[in-house]
Amino acid sequence: MFGTTLPAVALLAGLACVMPGTVRMATAQGAPAQEGGKLDVNQLFAGTCGWCHSDGGRVAGKGPKLMDTERSDEFIRNRIRNGKEGAMPAFGQMFSDADIDAIIKYIRTLKPDEG
């Protein structure tokens, strides 16, 4: 009885973590680690943002490439907080202003992956 439904449930649960409007579920299951109150941005990209911003934001995936973006810090801050309907969930409830600043700093320091 459960043989065919369990994989489907697992798939749907996994998708719920990255679909718009389900940020609370994602935070409960895969919140980025924080050491001393600081956000681990590398882990954040690997576990949360990497679904759409491939290679840690270095190349386009489902979402745009972030490395070398010409968007302003304020644009990026607004997009992280409020998302984009049908494209990116809002993370304003998940991240503090300091967290968002750390994410922007990470994006600004992205360099091509040498490995």
C-alpha positions in Angstrom: 0.0 0.0 0.0 2.8 2.5 0.9 5.2 1.3 -1.8 4.0 3.8 -4.4 2.8 6.7 -2.2 5.9 7.1 0.0 8.2 8.2 -2.8 5.6 10.6 -4.1 5.1 12.1 -0.6 8.9 12.5 -0.2 9.1 14.2 -3.6 6.3 16.6 -2.7 7.9 17.4 0.7 11.2 18.1 -0.9 9.6 20.4 -3.5 7.7 22.3 -0.8 11.1 23.4 0.5 11.9 25.4 -2.6 8.5 26.5 -3.8 7.3 30.1 -3.3 5.1 30.5 -0.3 6.7 27.7 1.7 9.6 29.4 3.3 8.5 28.4 6.8 8.8 24.7 5.9 12.2 25.2 4.4 13.5 27.0 7.5 12.2 24.2 9.7 14.0 21.5 7.7 17.1 23.2 6.3 17.9 26.4 8.2 21.5 27.5 7.5 23.9 26.9 10.4 24.9 29.9 12.4 28.0 30.1 14.4 28.1 32.9 17.0 25.0 34.4 15.5 26.6 34.7 12.1 25.0 33.2 9.0 27.1 30.5 7.2 26.5 31.9 3.7 28.3 29.1 2.0 26.0 26.5 3.6 23.0 28.7 2.8 23.8 28.7 -0.9 24.5 25.0 -0.9 21.3 24.1 0.9 18.8 26.8 0.0 19.8 29.1 -2.8 21.7 26.5 -4.8 18.4 25.0 -6.0 18.1 27.9 -8.4 21.4 29.8 -8.3 23.8 27.1 -9.5 27.4 26.6 -8.4 27.0 28.9 -5.4 25.6 31.7 -7.6 28.4 31.5 -10.2 26.3 30.3 -13.1 22.6 30.5 -14.1 20.3 27.7 -13.2 16.6 28.1 -12.7 17.6 31.5 -11.3 20.0 34.0 -12.7 23.8 34.0 -12.3 24.7 36.2 -9.3 28.4 36.5 -9.8 29.3 39.9 -11.5 25.7 41.1 -11.3 25.1 44.7 -12.2 22.1 44.9 -9.8 22.4 47.3 -6.9 22.7 46.1 -3.4 19.3 47.6 -2.7 17.7 45.7 -5.6 19.3 42.4 -4.3 18.2 43.2 -0.7 14.6 43.9 -1.9 14.5 40.7 -4.0 15.7 38.6 -1.0 13.2 40.1 1.3 10.2 40.2 -1.0 11.0 37.6 -3.7 9.5 37.7 -7.2 6.1 36.2 -7.8 6.3 32.9 -9.6 10.1 32.9 -9.6 11.6 33.4 -6.1 10.1 33.0 -2.7 10.4 35.9 -0.2 12.9 35.3 2.6 12.2 38.5 4.6 10.8 36.4 7.5 13.8 34.0 7.4 16.8 36.4 7.4 17.7 39.4 9.5 19.1 42.6 8.0 22.6 41.5 9.0 22.0 38.1 7.3 20.9 39.8 4.1 24.0 42.1 4.2 26.1 38.9 4.6 24.4 37.4 1.6 25.0 40.5 -0.5 28.7 40.5 0.6 28.9 36.9 -0.5 27.4 37.7 -3.9 29.8 40.6 -4.4 32.9 38.5 -3.6 32.0 35.6 -5.9 34.8 34.5 -8.2 34.9 31.7 -10.8 35.2 28.3 -9.2 38.7 27.1 -9.6 37.9 23.5 -8.8 
